[in-house]
Amino acid sequence: MRKAAGLNQRELAERLEKTQSYVAKVELHERRLDIVQLVEWLRALEEDEKSFFAEMLKDIPKAKRKRG
């Protein structure tokens, strides 16, 4: 998403008010994002969070409820 937005790591880091190494660690899966941080990333990338989550939820199977 960062590359599609035309940003390098430094530019995204500036938007997030973080360091370039923070962005690199997330991209290398050395650091995880919590939900709040993910929303910050989406906003920094000018992505619509609602569309992002709607798309992500499509891939998660719905749990079956037990009736009883």
C-alpha positions as CSV (number, residue, x, y, z in Angstrom):
1,M,0.0,0.0,0.0
2,R,2.9,2.3,0.8
3,K,4.5,1.8,-2.6
4,A,1.1,2.1,-4.4
5,A,0.7,5.5,-2.6
6,G,4.0,6.5,-4.1
7,L,5.7,6.9,-0.7
8,N,9.1,5.7,0.5
9,Q,9.6,4.6,4.1
10,R,10.9,7.9,5.3
11,E,7.9,9.8,3.9
12,L,5.4,7.4,5.6
13,A,7.4,7.7,8.8
14,E,7.1,11.4,8.7
15,R,3.3,11.2,8.2
16,L,3.1,8.8,11.2
17,E,5.5,10.9,13.2
18,K,7.7,7.8,13.7
19,T,11.2,6.8,12.5
20,Q,12.0,5.1,9.2
21,S,13.2,2.1,11.2
22,Y,9.8,1.7,12.8
23,V,8.2,1.5,9.3
24,A,10.9,-0.9,8.2
25,K,10.3,-3.2,11.2
26,V,6.6,-3.3,10.5
27,E,7.1,-4.1,6.8
28,L,9.6,-6.8,7.7
29,H,7.1,-8.3,10.2
30,E,9.5,-7.7,13.1
31,R,6.9,-5.5,14.7
32,R,3.1,-5.8,14.8
33,L,0.5,-3.1,14.6
34,D,-2.4,-3.0,17.0
35,I,-5.8,-1.9,15.6
36,V,-5.3,1.8,16.5
37,Q,-1.9,1.9,14.8
38,L,-3.3,0.1,11.7
39,V,-6.0,2.9,11.4
40,E,-3.2,5.5,11.8
41,W,-1.3,3.8,8.9
42,L,-4.4,3.7,6.7
43,R,-5.0,7.4,7.3
44,A,-1.4,8.2,6.6
45,L,-1.7,6.3,3.4
46,E,-5.0,8.1,2.6
47,E,-6.8,4.8,2.5
48,D,-10.5,4.5,3.4
49,E,-10.5,2.5,6.7
50,K,-14.1,1.3,6.2
51,S,-13.4,-0.1,2.8
52,F,-10.2,-1.7,4.1
53,F,-11.9,-3.5,6.9
54,A,-14.9,-4.5,4.8
55,E,-12.5,-6.1,2.4
56,M,-10.6,-7.9,5.1
57,L,-13.8,-9.2,6.7
58,K,-14.8,-10.9,3.5
59,D,-11.9,-13.3,3.9
60,I,-12.8,-14.3,7.5
61,P,-15.3,-17.2,7.7
62,K,-18.3,-16.5,9.9
63,A,-18.5,-18.6,13.1
64,K,-21.4,-20.9,13.3
65,R,-23.6,-20.5,16.3
66,K,-24.7,-23.3,18.5
67,R,-28.4,-23.4,19.0
68,G,-29.7,-24.8,22.1
